[in-house]
Amino acid sequence: MLKLAERPRKREPYEEFAREDFKRDDYRDDHQKHADSQYKPYEQKYEEPKSNLTGTIKHWFRKVMELILFPFFWLGGTLVVLLDFLIMKPARWIYEEINSFCYHLAKGIEHATNALWALFKILIFLAVAYGVLTYLYSSDILPKLADSVGGFWTSFYSYKNCNIRINELNGDIQDIIINHNECSTNKPWYCNDGNLIKKPNVCGCGGGYRSNGTDCIWNITCTDGTFSGECSKNKPYYCNNGGQLLPNSERCGCSNDYMQDDNDCKKIQRCEDGTIYGECTLEKPFYCLSGTLIEKASECGCPSDLINSGERCISKFEYGPINRTFTWGANPTSPLSIILYTGIYDYYAEQPKSYSYYGQLASNWETEYWNMFISEPIQDETLISIVDYVKSNIGDEDEQARALLSFVASMPYDYTKMNDLTAQANYPYETLFLNRGVCMDKSLLGTALLKELGYGVALFEYEEEDHMAVGIKCPAQYALYGSDYCFVEVSRGPVHITKIPDEYYGGIILHSKPLIIPVSDGKTLESIEKDIDEIKQYDYWVLRTDELKEKMAQTYDTYAYNNYVYEYNSLIGKINEFNGISEEGS
């Protein structure tokens, strides 16, 4: 044996060296000879058993059992081969392809082509299998195969046929045999393992009869073509066995929009909203009574936010009604009467009237605070009723706005509250209920009414003078303080839009710039020139009275003096009328 250093060349790897040696025939033969010499088969001499009766019986018993059981072994083996060929091999192939797909998919982009190829083969196999199964299902191959298998099994089990004995007219007796799974000529009888059963769905029915479930009945039709024992398309009529159409609503039901009435049907009567007579509508508490919708809270109930009062549904706040009548010198020709409720007034008395916040004070807290009074929803119905009253009496929209402002200005000023330094603002409903208020109360009410009318409105808050007024959206050239709103004073009347009073109660004069708090964006008061002309006329009257006072002081002519006095008094009357007859209040 050569040493490693003396080898002429190094053979790598060792596995290749081994494979080359095994390829040599002489090496393989030597190896086989060596194996044959080492392992010799164990030889045992077989001796035939001695012939006797017991051995003979056992021998023939085995032979007979082999003959009996051979078909079953053959059938079982055949089924195993078929199952392996039809199911197991495709299943194993699918399994291997899925494994291949998952393996290559796990390997990533390196084996992407192999993964796609495996997936493609799987899809092709499924498509072919689907096509074959669809073809077999749609053709008669499967039924024939089932019959063949069934025939094979019936060879091991003998079904009974049916025997029928018929007495013929000439007195002869004829026996008729009906094979198992066959129909008799006397339809719908069918032979099932020696028993005759009715099977019209397989054997059909004889002449003049038709199938009706598991039996055959006379083929009778009514005048509209309906078969006997069936319902007509014209509900609720039913065709009986005598060929008569009779109402049978219990069995056939009724047509749409009809209801059962004993065995007949009658038209469902409804109110205008579609509610059936004698039932409640979806809108509580209304009830359909003979075509008329009436309030019937005792039967229909009330919405969750309302309570019943007799047969009506009212707000849980609508107790203690008070009829309030308002009259003012604007365009409406009749006084306004509205019902106000103590319950709602008490509700607002308990509502917050101060601004609460958590953390940092919001930059627009004033806007949120004052809008809290205007946007409270329970008072909306009352405010809308006032707006609707004005709209029904005045056609022009701008005049409607002036009428609502005049309505608020005509309400008495609350001097008691003015002197109460701890007093807080009232909600508009409270001001209506009390029929009085200070400047902020009346400004909140006026702003809320103009908002319901659809105008753009704001609040002018004069913090230094402790005063508040209404701002209504107007043309830019007449708006104050660079805003979109014109000034409206509603703490007293009459109302002159854009006119700031010269002086308020206690000698207060507005000289500061107010905080403008937007409430809603809406329409613009376009006819502002009318108010401007009236204010110009007023300014002329004031100047003229000053001139007349100077002339009266300088003249000594009695006639001229009396004329000056007459003109002066006339202008003072107009000025007083312009400013109103009520005392001034802030």
C-alpha positions as CSV (number, residue, x, y, z in Angstrom):
1,M,0.0,0.0,0.0
2,L,1.4,3.4,-1.0
3,K,1.9,6.1,1.5
4,L,0.1,9.4,1.0
5,A,3.3,11.2,-0.1
6,E,4.1,8.6,-2.7
7,R,0.8,8.8,-4.5
8,P,1.2,10.1,-8.1
9,R,-1.9,12.3,-7.7
10,K,-4.6,13.1,-5.1
11,R,-8.1,11.7,-6.0
12,E,-10.9,13.9,-4.8
13,P,-13.5,13.4,-3.6
14,Y,-13.5,10.0,-2.0
15,E,-17.0,9.4,-3.0
16,E,-16.0,9.5,-6.7
17,F,-13.2,7.1,-6.1
18,A,-15.7,4.7,-4.5
19,R,-18.2,5.0,-7.4
20,E,-15.5,4.3,-10.0
21,D,-14.4,1.1,-8.2
22,F,-18.0,-0.1,-8.0
23,K,-18.4,0.4,-11.7
24,R,-15.8,-2.2,-12.5
25,D,-17.4,-5.6,-13.3
26,D,-14.6,-7.6,-11.8
27,Y,-14.9,-5.8,-8.5
28,R,-18.7,-6.4,-8.4
29,D,-18.3,-10.1,-9.2
30,D,-15.7,-10.6,-6.5
31,H,-18.0,-8.9,-4.0
32,Q,-20.9,-11.2,-4.9
33,K,-18.7,-14.2,-4.6
34,H,-17.6,-13.1,-1.2
35,A,-21.2,-12.6,-0.1
36,D,-22.2,-16.0,-1.4
37,S,-19.4,-17.6,0.6
38,Q,-20.4,-15.8,3.8
39,Y,-24.2,-16.3,3.7
40,K,-25.7,-19.6,2.8
41,P,-29.5,-20.1,2.7
42,Y,-31.0,-22.3,5.4
43,E,-32.3,-25.4,3.6
44,Q,-35.3,-27.3,5.1
45,K,-36.6,-30.6,3.7
46,Y,-40.4,-30.5,3.2
47,E,-42.2,-33.7,3.9
48,E,-45.7,-34.3,2.6
49,P,-48.1,-35.0,5.4
50,K,-49.5,-38.4,5.7
51,S,-52.8,-39.0,3.9
52,N,-55.7,-39.1,6.3
53,L,-59.4,-38.1,6.4
54,T,-58.8,-35.0,8.4
55,G,-56.2,-33.7,6.1
56,T,-58.4,-34.3,3.1
57,I,-61.3,-32.4,4.6
58,K,-59.0,-29.4,5.5
59,H,-57.6,-29.5,2.0
60,W,-60.9,-29.3,0.2
61,F,-62.3,-26.8,2.7
62,R,-59.4,-24.4,1.8
63,K,-60.2,-25.0,-1.9
64,V,-63.9,-24.2,-1.5
65,M,-63.2,-21.1,0.6
66,E,-60.7,-19.9,-2.1
67,L,-63.4,-20.3,-4.7
68,I,-66.0,-18.4,-2.6
69,L,-63.7,-15.6,-1.5
70,F,-61.8,-15.2,-4.8
71,P,-64.4,-12.8,-6.3
72,F,-64.3,-10.6,-3.2
73,F,-60.5,-10.6,-3.2
74,W,-60.5,-9.8,-6.9
75,L,-63.1,-7.1,-6.5
76,G,-61.3,-5.6,-3.5
77,G,-58.0,-5.6,-5.3
78,T,-59.5,-4.1,-8.4
79,L,-61.2,-1.3,-6.3
80,V,-57.9,-0.7,-4.5
81,V,-56.1,-0.4,-7.9
82,L,-58.9,1.9,-9.3
83,L,-58.9,4.1,-6.2
84,D,-55.1,4.3,-6.3
85,F,-55.2,5.2,-10.0
86,L,-58.2,7.6,-9.9
87,I,-57.7,9.2,-6.5
88,M,-54.5,8.4,-4.6
89,K,-52.1,9.0,-7.5
90,P,-53.6,12.3,-8.5
91,A,-53.8,13.3,-4.9
92,R,-50.1,12.4,-4.3
93,W,-49.2,14.2,-7.5
94,I,-51.1,17.3,-6.4
95,Y,-49.5,17.1,-3.0
96,E,-46.0,16.8,-4.5
97,E,-46.7,19.8,-6.8
98,I,-48.0,21.9,-4.0
99,N,-44.9,20.9,-1.9
100,S,-42.7,21.9,-4.9
101,F,-44.5,25.2,-5.2
102,C,-44.2,26.0,-1.5
103,Y,-40.6,24.9,-1.5
104,H,-39.6,27.1,-4.5
105,L,-41.8,30.0,-3.1
106,A,-39.9,29.8,0.2
107,K,-36.6,29.9,-1.7
108,G,-37.6,33.3,-3.0
109,I,-36.8,34.9,-6.3
110,E,-34.0,32.4,-7.0
111,H,-36.6,29.6,-7.7
112,A,-39.5,31.9,-8.8
113,T,-39.6,30.2,-12.3
114,N,-39.9,26.7,-10.7
115,A,-42.6,27.9,-8.3
116,L,-44.6,29.4,-11.2
117,W,-44.2,26.2,-13.3
118,A,-45.4,24.1,-10.4
119,L,-48.4,26.4,-9.9
120,F,-49.2,26.3,-13.6
121,K,-49.2,22.5,-13.7
122,I,-51.6,22.4,-10.7
123,L,-54.0,24.8,-12.4
124,I,-53.8,22.8,-15.7
125,F,-54.6,19.6,-13.8
126,L,-57.5,21.2,-11.9
127,A,-58.9,22.6,-15.2
128,V,-58.7,19.2,-16.9
129,A,-60.2,17.4,-13.9
130,Y,-63.1,20.0,-13.9
131,G,-63.7,19.5,-17.6
132,V,-63.7,15.7,-17.3
133,L,-66.1,15.7,-14.3
134,T,-68.4,18.2,-16.0
135,Y,-68.5,16.1,-19.1
136,L,-69.2,12.9,-17.1
137,Y,-71.9,14.6,-15.1
138,S,-73.6,16.1,-18.2
139,S,-73.5,12.8,-20.2
140,D,-75.0,9.4,-19.5
141,I,-71.6,7.8,-18.7
142,L,-72.0,8.1,-14.9
143,P,-75.6,6.7,-14.8
144,K,-74.4,3.7,-17.0
145,L,-71.4,3.2,-14.7
146,A,-73.7,3.3,-11.7
147,D,-76.0,0.8,-13.3
148,S,-73.1,-1.5,-14.1
149,V,-71.9,-1.4,-10.5
150,G,-75.4,-1.9,-9.3
151,G,-75.9,-4.9,-11.7
152,F,-72.7,-6.4,-10.4
153,W,-73.8,-6.1,-6.8
154,T,-77.3,-7.4,-7.6
155,S,-75.6,-10.6,-8.8
156,F,-74.8,-11.3,-5.2
157,Y,-78.3,-10.3,-4.0
158,S,-81.4,-11.4,-5.7
159,Y,-84.3,-8.8,-5.5
160,K,-87.9,-10.1,-5.6
161,N,-90.1,-9.4,-8.5
162,C,-93.8,-8.5,-8.2
163,N,-96.6,-10.9,-9.3
164,I,-100.0,-9.6,-10.3
165,R,-103.0,-11.9,-11.0
166,I,-105.6,-10.5,-13.3
167,N,-109.1,-12.0,-13.9
168,E,-109.9,-11.5,-17.6
169,L,-113.4,-11.0,-19.0
170,N,-113.5,-14.5,-20.4
171,G,-112.9,-16.0,-17.0
172,D,-109.2,-16.8,-17.6
173,I,-106.7,-15.9,-14.9
174,Q,-103.4,-14.3,-16.1
175,D,-100.4,-13.9,-13.9
176,I,-98.2,-10.9,-14.8
177,I,-94.7,-10.5,-13.5
178,I,-93.2,-7.1,-13.0
179,N,-89.4,-7.1,-12.6
180,H,-87.8,-5.3,-9.7
181,N,-87.2,-1.6,-10.4
182,E,-89.7,-1.5,-13.2
183,C,-93.1,0.2,-13.7
184,S,-96.3,-1.7,-14.2
185,T,-98.4,-1.0,-17.3
186,N,-101.0,0.0,-14.7
187,K,-99.5,3.4,-13.9
188,P,-98.3,4.7,-11.4
189,W,-97.5,1.2,-9.8
190,Y,-93.8,0.4,-9.4
191,C,-92.1,-2.8,-8.2
192,N,-89.7,-2.4,-5.4
193,D,-88.3,-5.7,-4.1
194,G,-91.6,-7.6,-4.4
195,N,-93.8,-4.7,-3.2
196,L,-96.0,-2.6,-5.5
197,I,-95.8,1.1,-4.6
198,K,-97.2,4.2,-6.3
199,K,-94.5,6.2,-7.9
200,P,-96.0,8.8,-10.4
201,N,-92.7,10.8,-10.6
202,V,-91.1,7.7,-12.2
203,C,-93.9,5.8,-13.9
204,G,-96.2,8.7,-14.7
205,C,-100.0,8.4,-14.7
206,G,-102.5,6.8,-16.9
207,G,-104.8,8.6,-19.4
208,G,-107.0,11.2,-17.8
209,Y,-104.8,11.4,-14.7
210,R,-102.0,13.6,-13.6
211,S,-99.3,13.4,-10.9
212,N,-100.1,15.0,-7.6
213,G,-97.3,14.3,-5.2
214,T,-97.2,10.6,-4.5
215,D,-100.5,9.7,-6.2
216,C,-102.4,10.3,-9.5
217,I,-105.6,12.2,-9.5
218,W,-108.2,13.0,-12.2
219,N,-106.9,15.5,-14.7
220,I,-109.7,18.0,-14.0
221,T,-109.3,21.8,-14.9
222,C,-111.4,24.7,-13.9
223,T,-112.6,27.5,-16.3
224,D,-109.4,29.5,-15.9
225,G,-107.2,26.5,-16.6
226,T,-106.3,25.7,-13.0
227,F,-105.8,22.0,-12.3
228,S,-108.0,20.5,-9.6
229,G,-106.4,20.5,-6.2
230,E,-104.4,23.7,-7.0
231,C,-104.8,27.4,-6.3
232,S,-105.7,29.8,-9.1
233,K,-103.4,32.7,-10.0
234,N,-106.4,34.8,-9.2
235,K,-106.2,34.5,-5.4
236,P,-107.9,33.3,-3.3
237,Y,-109.7,30.9,-5.7
238,Y,-109.1,27.2,-5.4
239,C,-110.0,24.5,-8.0
240,N,-111.8,21.6,-6.3
241,N,-112.1,18.0,-7.7
242,G,-115.5,19.0,-9.2
243,G,-113.9,21.6,-11.5
244,Q,-115.3,24.5,-9.5
245,L,-113.4,27.7,-8.5
246,L,-114.2,28.5,-4.9
247,P,-112.6,31.1,-2.6
248,N,-110.1,29.5,-0.1
249,S,-107.9,32.3,1.3
250,E,-106.7,30.0,4.1
251,R,-105.0,27.7,1.6
252,C,-104.3,30.1,-1.3
253,G,-103.7,33.3,0.5
254,C,-104.5,36.8,-0.9
255,S,-103.1,39.1,-3.5
256,N,-100.9,42.1,-2.6
257,D,-102.8,44.8,-0.8
258,Y,-105.6,42.4,0.1
259,M,-106.3,40.8,3.5
260,Q,-108.0,37.6,4.5
261,D,-111.7,37.9,5.3
262,D,-113.1,34.5,6.4
263,N,-112.5,32.3,3.3
264,D,-112.4,35.3,1.0
265,C,-110.1,38.4,0.5
266,K,-110.9,42.1,0.8
267,K,-109.1,45.2,-0.2
268,I,-106.9,46.7,2.6
269,Q,-108.1,50.2,3.4
270,R,-105.5,52.8,4.2
271,C,-105.2,56.4,5.2
272,E,-103.4,59.0,3.1
273,D,-100.0,58.1,4.6
274,G,-100.5,54.3,3.9
275,T,-101.5,53.3,7.4
276,I,-104.1,50.5,7.5
277,Y,-107.5,51.3,9.0
278,G,-107.5,50.7,12.7
279,E,-103.7,50.9,13.1
280,C,-101.2,53.5,14.4
281,T,-98.9,55.3,12.1
282,L,-95.1,55.4,12.3
283,E,-95.4,59.0,13.4
284,K,-96.8,58.8,16.9
285,P,-99.4,59.4,18.2
286,F,-101.5,59.4,15.0
287,Y,-104.1,56.7,14.4
288,C,-105.9,55.8,11.2
289,L,-109.6,56.0,11.8
290,S,-111.8,55.2,8.8
291,G,-109.5,57.1,6.5
292,T,-108.7,60.0,8.8
293,L,-105.5,60.5,10.9
294,I,-106.3,61.4,14.4
295,E,-104.2,61.8,17.6
296,K,-104.6,58.8,19.8
297,A,-101.8,58.8,22.3
298,S,-103.7,56.3,24.6
299,E,-103.2,53.6,22.0
300,C,-100.3,54.7,19.9
301,G,-98.1,56.2,22.5
302,C,-95.7,59.1,22.2
303,P,-92.1,59.6,21.0
304,S,-89.5,59.2,23.7
305,D,-89.0,62.9,24.2
306,L,-92.8,63.7,24.6
307,I,-95.5,62.7,27.1
308,N,-99.2,62.1,26.5
309,S,-101.8,64.7,27.6
310,G,-105.1,63.1,26.9
311,E,-104.8,61.9,23.3
312,R,-102.1,64.4,22.4
313,C,-98.3,64.2,22.8
314,I,-96.7,67.3,24.4
315,S,-93.3,68.2,25.5
316,K,-92.5,67.2,29.1
317,F,-92.0,71.0,29.7
318,E,-95.4,72.0,28.4
319,Y,-97.2,72.6,31.7
320,G,-98.6,75.9,33.1
321,P,-99.6,77.5,29.7
322,I,-99.9,81.3,29.6
323,N,-101.5,83.1,26.7
324,R,-99.3,86.2,25.9
325,T,-100.4,88.9,23.5
326,F,-98.0,91.4,21.9
327,T,-98.9,94.6,20.1
328,W,-96.4,97.0,18.5
329,G,-96.4,99.8,16.0
330,A,-95.0,97.9,13.1
331,N,-96.7,96.6,10.0
332,P,-98.6,93.7,11.4
333,T,-102.3,94.6,11.6
334,S,-103.4,92.3,14.4
335,P,-101.8,91.5,17.8
336,L,-99.6,88.5,18.1
337,S,-100.9,85.8,20.6
338,I,-98.7,82.9,21.6
339,I,-98.9,80.3,24.3
340,L,-95.9,80.2,26.6
341,Y,-95.3,77.5,29.2
342,T,-94.2,77.8,32.7
343,G,-92.5,74.4,32.4
344,I,-90.2,75.7,29.6
345,Y,-89.5,78.9,31.6
346,D,-88.5,76.8,34.6
347,Y,-86.3,74.6,32.4
348,Y,-84.4,77.7,31.2
349,A,-84.1,79.1,34.7
350,E,-82.1,76.0,35.5
351,Q,-79.9,76.0,32.4
352,P,-76.3,77.3,32.7
353,K,-75.8,81.0,32.3
354,S,-72.0,81.1,32.8
355,Y,-69.2,79.8,30.6
356,S,-67.4,76.7,31.9
357,Y,-64.2,75.3,30.5
358,Y,-61.4,72.8,31.3
359,G,-57.8,73.5,30.8
360,Q,-56.9,76.5,28.7
361,L,-59.6,79.1,28.0
362,A,-60.7,79.0,24.3
363,S,-59.8,82.1,22.2
364,N,-63.4,82.3,21.0
365,W,-65.1,81.7,24.3
366,E,-67.3,84.8,24.0
367,T,-68.7,83.4,20.7
368,E,-69.4,80.1,22.3
369,Y,-70.9,81.7,25.4
370,W,-73.4,84.0,23.7
371,N,-74.4,81.4,21.0
372,M,-75.3,79.0,23.9
373,F,-78.3,81.3,24.6
374,I,-79.4,81.6,20.9
375,S,-78.9,78.0,19.8
376,E,-80.9,76.2,22.6
377,P,-83.4,74.1,20.6
378,I,-86.4,73.8,22.9
379,Q,-87.3,77.5,22.3
380,D,-87.1,77.1,18.5
381,E,-90.8,76.3,18.0
382,T,-91.9,79.5,19.8
383,L,-89.4,81.6,17.8
384,I,-90.5,80.1,14.5
385,S,-94.2,80.8,15.3
386,I,-93.3,84.5,15.8
387,V,-91.4,84.6,12.5
388,D,-94.2,82.8,10.7
389,Y,-96.7,85.3,12.0
390,V,-94.7,88.3,10.7
391,K,-94.1,86.6,7.3
392,S,-97.9,85.9,6.9
393,N,-98.6,89.7,7.4
394,I,-95.7,91.3,5.6
395,G,-94.5,90.3,2.1
396,D,-91.2,92.1,1.8
397,E,-88.3,90.3,3.5
398,D,-86.4,93.4,4.6
399,E,-89.7,94.8,6.1
400,Q,-90.1,91.5,7.9
401,A,-86.7,92.0,9.5
402,R,-87.6,95.5,10.5
403,A,-90.9,94.3,12.0
404,L,-89.2,91.7,14.2
405,L,-86.6,94.2,15.4
406,S,-89.5,96.7,16.2
407,F,-91.3,93.8,18.0
408,V,-88.3,93.3,20.3
409,A,-87.7,97.1,20.8
410,S,-91.3,97.6,21.8
411,M,-91.0,95.3,24.8
412,P,-90.6,97.1,28.1
413,Y,-87.1,97.7,29.5
414,D,-86.3,96.0,32.7
415,Y,-85.0,98.8,34.9
416,T,-85.0,96.6,38.0
417,K,-82.6,94.2,36.4
418,M,-80.5,97.0,35.1
419,N,-79.7,98.1,38.7
420,D,-78.9,94.5,39.8
421,L,-75.1,94.1,39.4
422,T,-75.3,90.3,39.8
423,A,-78.0,89.8,37.1
424,Q,-77.2,87.4,34.2
425,A,-78.5,87.2,30.7
426,N,-81.8,85.5,29.9
427,Y,-82.5,83.0,27.2
428,P,-84.8,84.4,24.5
429,Y,-87.7,82.3,25.8
430,E,-87.3,83.8,29.3
431,T,-87.5,87.3,27.8
432,L,-90.7,86.5,25.9
433,F,-92.2,84.9,29.0
434,L,-91.4,87.9,31.2
435,N,-92.2,90.4,28.5
436,R,-89.3,92.6,29.5
437,G,-85.5,92.6,29.5
438,V,-82.3,94.7,29.5
439,C,-80.1,95.4,26.4
440,M,-78.4,92.0,26.4
441,D,-81.7,90.1,26.8
442,K,-83.4,92.0,24.0
443,S,-80.4,91.7,21.8
444,L,-80.3,88.0,22.2
445,L,-84.0,87.7,21.4
446,G,-83.6,90.0,18.3
447,T,-80.6,88.1,17.0
448,A,-82.4,84.7,17.5
449,L,-85.5,85.9,15.5
450,L,-83.4,87.3,12.6
451,K,-81.4,84.1,12.5
452,E,-84.7,82.1,12.1
453,L,-85.7,84.6,9.3
454,G,-82.5,83.7,7.5
455,Y,-80.4,86.9,7.9
456,G,-76.8,87.2,8.7
457,V,-76.6,88.5,12.3
458,A,-74.1,89.3,15.0
459,L,-73.9,90.8,18.5
460,F,-72.1,94.1,19.3
461,E,-70.7,93.8,22.8
462,Y,-69.5,97.1,24.3
463,E,-67.6,95.9,27.4
464,E,-66.6,99.4,28.6
465,E,-70.1,100.8,28.5
466,D,-71.7,97.5,29.6
467,H,-74.0,97.5,26.6
468,M,-75.1,95.2,23.8
469,A,-76.8,95.7,20.4
470,V,-77.7,93.7,17.4
471,G,-75.7,93.6,14.1
472,I,-77.5,92.7,10.9
473,K,-75.7,92.0,7.6
474,C,-75.8,95.0,5.3
475,P,-73.9,96.5,2.3
476,A,-70.2,97.1,3.1
477,Q,-70.4,100.9,2.7
478,Y,-72.8,101.1,5.7
479,A,-71.3,98.4,7.9
480,L,-69.6,99.6,11.1
481,Y,-66.1,98.9,12.5
482,G,-64.9,97.1,9.3
483,S,-67.4,94.3,9.8
484,D,-70.2,93.0,7.6
485,Y,-72.9,94.3,10.0
486,C,-74.9,97.4,10.6
487,F,-75.7,98.6,14.1
488,V,-79.3,98.1,15.4
489,E,-80.4,99.4,18.8
490,V,-83.3,97.3,20.2
491,S,-83.2,98.3,23.9
492,R,-85.7,101.0,23.0
493,G,-87.9,101.9,20.0
494,P,-88.5,102.9,17.3
495,V,-85.7,101.1,15.4
496,H,-83.5,103.0,13.0
497,I,-80.8,100.7,11.5
498,T,-77.3,102.2,11.6
499,K,-78.4,105.0,14.0
500,I,-76.4,104.9,17.3
501,P,-78.3,106.9,20.0
502,D,-76.6,110.1,21.0
503,E,-76.9,109.3,24.7
504,Y,-78.3,106.5,26.8
505,Y,-79.9,106.5,30.3
506,G,-77.5,107.9,32.8
507,G,-75.6,110.0,30.2
508,I,-73.8,107.0,28.8
509,I,-72.3,107.5,25.3
510,L,-70.9,104.7,23.1
511,H,-67.4,105.6,22.2
512,S,-65.5,102.3,22.4
513,K,-65.1,99.7,19.6
514,P,-67.3,96.7,20.4
515,L,-66.5,93.1,20.3
516,I,-68.3,91.7,17.3
517,I,-69.7,88.1,17.9
518,P,-70.9,86.4,14.7
519,V,-74.0,84.3,15.2
520,S,-75.1,83.2,11.7
521,D,-74.3,83.9,8.1
522,G,-77.3,84.6,5.9
523,K,-79.1,87.2,3.8
524,T,-78.1,90.9,3.5
525,L,-80.5,93.7,4.3
526,E,-80.3,95.4,0.9
527,S,-82.9,98.3,1.5
528,I,-80.7,100.1,4.0
529,E,-81.0,103.4,2.1
530,K,-84.4,103.8,3.6
531,D,-83.0,104.0,7.1
532,I,-80.1,106.2,5.9
533,D,-82.6,108.8,4.5
534,E,-84.6,108.8,7.7
535,I,-81.5,109.4,9.7
536,K,-80.4,112.3,7.4
537,Q,-83.9,113.8,7.9
538,Y,-83.5,113.4,11.6
539,D,-80.1,115.1,11.6
540,Y,-81.6,118.0,9.7
541,W,-84.3,118.4,12.3
542,V,-81.8,118.5,15.1
543,L,-79.7,121.2,13.3
544,R,-82.8,123.2,12.5
545,T,-84.0,123.2,16.1
546,D,-80.6,124.6,17.1
547,E,-80.9,127.3,14.6
548,L,-84.5,128.2,15.8
549,K,-83.3,128.4,19.4
550,E,-80.7,130.9,18.4
551,K,-83.2,133.0,16.4
552,M,-85.7,133.0,19.2
553,A,-83.0,134.3,21.5
554,Q,-82.0,137.1,19.2
555,T,-85.4,138.4,17.8
556,Y,-87.6,141.0,19.3
557,D,-90.3,140.6,16.7
558,T,-93.3,138.9,18.3
559,Y,-94.7,137.6,15.1
560,A,-91.4,136.1,14.0
561,Y,-90.8,134.7,17.5
562,N,-94.2,132.9,17.4
563,N,-93.4,131.4,14.0
564,Y,-90.0,130.2,15.3
565,V,-91.7,128.7,18.3
566,Y,-94.3,126.9,16.2
567,E,-91.7,125.4,13.9
568,Y,-89.5,124.5,16.8
569,N,-92.3,122.6,18.6
570,S,-93.2,120.8,15.4
571,L,-89.6,119.6,14.9
572,I,-89.3,118.6,18.5
573,G,-92.4,116.5,18.1
574,K,-90.9,114.8,15.1
575,I,-87.6,114.2,16.9
576,N,-89.4,112.7,19.9
577,E,-91.4,110.5,17.6
578,F,-88.2,109.4,15.9
579,N,-86.6,108.6,19.2
580,G,-89.7,107.0,20.7
581,I,-91.8,107.9,23.6
582,S,-90.3,105.4,26.1
583,E,-87.6,106.4,28.5
584,E,-84.1,105.7,27.5
585,G,-82.3,102.8,28.9
586,S,-79.1,101.1,28.3
